[in-house]
Amino acid sequence: MPKRTKTARANRTSDRVLTAKQNRELAALTSLRDDQIDTSDIPELPPRAWKEAVRGRFYRPVKQAVSMRLDADVVAWLKKRGKGYQTRANRILRQHMLADSKRA
């Protein structure tokens, strides 16, 4: 039998109304140029921290449901490796799209 899980809604900060003081502080920060921001209290990352860095790790592209007709042998080929054939098809199309855009 599965464990019962509790769910709770996190407080959404976007629902809160900012005070006049907070609005003034945000306006002051927004008006600063990058070179005016003091970053001296932020330590530099050591080079080893960048060795395992992954670009776009938490990026999830917006998906759009589509219906398209494919040849039966193409679908069979995509499905023969098992689960995830739609993801495979998307990856193949993306690779082709990126290669094509580099040529243009």
KENUSE-421328 format. One line per field, with one value per residue: residue number from 1; y, x, z of N, C-alpha, C in turn; residue in three letters. Coordinates in steps of 0.2 Angstrom, whole numbers, m for minus. Layout:
KENUSE-421328
num [NUM  ...]
nv [Y  ...]
nu [X  ...]
nw [Z  ...]
cav [Y  ...]
cau [X  ...]
caw [Z  ...]
cv [Y  ...]
cu [X  ...]
cw [Z  ...]
residu [ALA  ...]
end
This chain:
KENUSE-421328
num [1  2  3  4  5  6  7  8  9  10  11  12  13  14  15  16  17  18  19  20  21  22  23  24  25  26  27  28  29  30  31  32  33  34  35  36  37  38  39  40  41  42  43  44  45  46  47  48  49  50  51  52  53  54  55  56  57  58  59  60  61  62  63  64  65  66  67  68  69  70  71  72  73  74  75  76  77  78  79  80  81  82  83  84  85  86  87  88  89  90  91  92  93  94  95  96  97  98  99  100  101  102  103  104]
nv [m6  11  25  37  54  71  86  103  120  131  147  161  173  182  186  195  211  225  235  253  257  246  247  259  255  245  252  260  251  246  256  257  255  241  242  250  242  234  221  215  208  195  179  173  160  144  137  123  122  125  114  104  110  113  119  126  116  116  121  119  117  124  113  108  101  91  84  73  65  51  40  22  14  23  27  14  12  22  18  6  5  6  14  32  37  48  58  55  57  71  75  71  79  92  92  91  104  113  111  114  128  133  132  141]
nu [4  3  12  5  4  8  2  6  2  14  18  14  24  21  9  8  7  18  26  27  40  47  44  51  64  66  64  76  86  84  87  101  116  126  139  139  135  140  149  159  158  154  161  173  170  179  189  187  173  167  170  160  149  133  125  110  103  91  82  67  60  45  32  22  7  5  m3  2  5  15  25  23  34  43  38  38  52  56  49  55  65  59  50  48  48  42  50  62  60  57  70  78  72  75  89  91  85  93  106  102  99  112  118  111]
nw [0  m4  3  13  7  12  6  3  0  m5  2  m9  m14  m24  m22  m12  m6  m9  3  5  7  3  m11  m14  m11  m21  m32  m31  m32  m45  m53  m53  m61  m68  m65  m53  m43  m28  m27  m19  m8  m12  m14  m25  m36  m35  m48  m49  m46  m58  m66  m66  m70  m78  m92  m93  m85  m77  m86  m94  m109  m117  m121  m134  m139  m153  m168  m180  m195  m198  m207  m206  m204  m199  m187  m181  m180  m171  m160  m157  m148  m136  m122  m123  m136  m142  m136  m141  m155  m154  m150  m161  m172  m166  m167  m180  m184  m177  m184  m197  m195  m193  m205  m212]
cav [0  17  29  43  60  77  91  110  125  136  154  164  180  187  188  200  218  228  242  259  257  241  249  263  251  241  257  262  245  245  262  256  252  235  244  253  237  232  213  213  203  189  176  170  152  141  134  116  123  125  108  100  115  111  124  124  110  116  123  114  120  123  108  109  95  91  78  73  58  48  33  17  12  28  26  8  13  26  14  m1  6  7  20  38  38  55  62  53  61  78  76  71  85  98  92  93  111  117  110  118  135  135  132  147]
cau [0  7  12  1  9  4  4  4  4  19  16  16  27  19  2  9  7  24  25  30  47  50  44  56  70  66  65  83  90  83  90  108  120  129  146  138  133  145  149  165  156  153  167  174  170  185  189  184  166  165  171  154  144  129  121  103  101  84  78  62  56  38  30  16  4  3  m5  5  5  21  26  23  41  47  35  41  59  56  46  58  69  55  47  51  49  41  56  67  58  59  78  80  70  79  96  91  83  99  111  99  99  119  119  107]
caw [0  m5  9  12  7  13  1  6  m4  m2  1  m15  m13  m29  m19  m6  m8  m6  7  1  8  m1  m17  m15  m11  m27  m37  m31  m35  m52  m56  m52  m67  m66  m62  m47  m38  m25  m27  m16  m2  m15  m15  m32  m36  m37  m54  m48  m46  m65  m70  m67  m72  m83  m94  m94  m81  m75  m91  m98  m115  m117  m125  m138  m141  m160  m171  m186  m198  m199  m210  m201  m202  m195  m180  m178  m178  m165  m154  m156  m142  m130  m120  m124  m143  m143  m134  m146  m161  m153  m150  m168  m175  m164  m169  m187  m184  m175  m189  m202  m194  m193  m212  m215]
cv [6  21  35  49  66  82  98  115  130  143  158  171  185  189  193  207  221  234  247  259  252  243  254  260  248  246  260  257  245  251  261  253  246  237  248  248  234  224  211  208  196  185  173  163  149  137  127  116  123  119  104  104  112  117  122  118  110  120  118  118  119  118  110  103  96  84  78  66  57  42  28  14  16  27  19  8  17  22  8  0  7  13  27  40  45  60  61  57  68  80  76  77  91  98  94  101  115  116  114  125  137  135  138  153]
cu [4  7  8  5  4  7  2  6  9  16  18  18  23  12  2  10  14  22  28  37  50  50  49  63  71  68  73  87  90  86  98  111  124  136  145  136  139  145  155  164  154  159  167  173  176  184  186  176  163  166  165  148  140  125  114  100  94  80  73  58  49  36  23  13  3  1  m2  5  12  21  26  29  45  44  38  48  60  54  51  63  65  52  51  52  47  47  61  66  59  66  80  78  74  86  96  90  90  105  108  100  107  121  116  111]
cw [0  2  7  12  9  8  5  1  m1  m3  m5  m13  m18  m26  m14  m9  m5  m2  3  2  4  m9  m19  m15  m18  m33  m37  m34  m42  m56  m56  m59  m64  m62  m55  m41  m35  m24  m23  m10  m5  m17  m22  m31  m38  m44  m54  m48  m53  m69  m71  m68  m78  m86  m95  m91  m79  m80  m94  m103  m114  m122  m128  m141  m149  m162  m178  m189  m200  m203  m205  m199  m198  m188  m177  m176  m172  m159  m152  m150  m135  m128  m121  m132  m145  m142  m139  m153  m160  m153  m157  m172  m173  m166  m177  m188  m183  m181  m195  m201  m194  m200  m215  m214]
residu [MET  PRO  LYS  ARG  THR  LYS  THR  ALA  ARG  ALA  ASN  ARG  THR  SER  ASP  ARG  VAL  LEU  THR  ALA  LYS  GLN  ASN  ARG  GLU  LEU  ALA  ALA  LEU  THR  SER  LEU  ARG  ASP  ASP  GLN  ILE  ASP  THR  SER  ASP  ILE  PRO  GLU  LEU  PRO  PRO  ARG  ALA  TRP  LYS  GLU  ALA  VAL  ARG  GLY  ARG  PHE  TYR  ARG  PRO  VAL  LYS  GLN  ALA  VAL  SER  MET  ARG  LEU  ASP  ALA  ASP  VAL  VAL  ALA  TRP  LEU  LYS  LYS  ARG  GLY  LYS  GLY  TYR  GLN  THR  ARG  ALA  ASN  ARG  ILE  LEU  ARG  GLN  HIS  MET  LEU  ALA  ASP  SER  LYS  ARG  ALA]
end
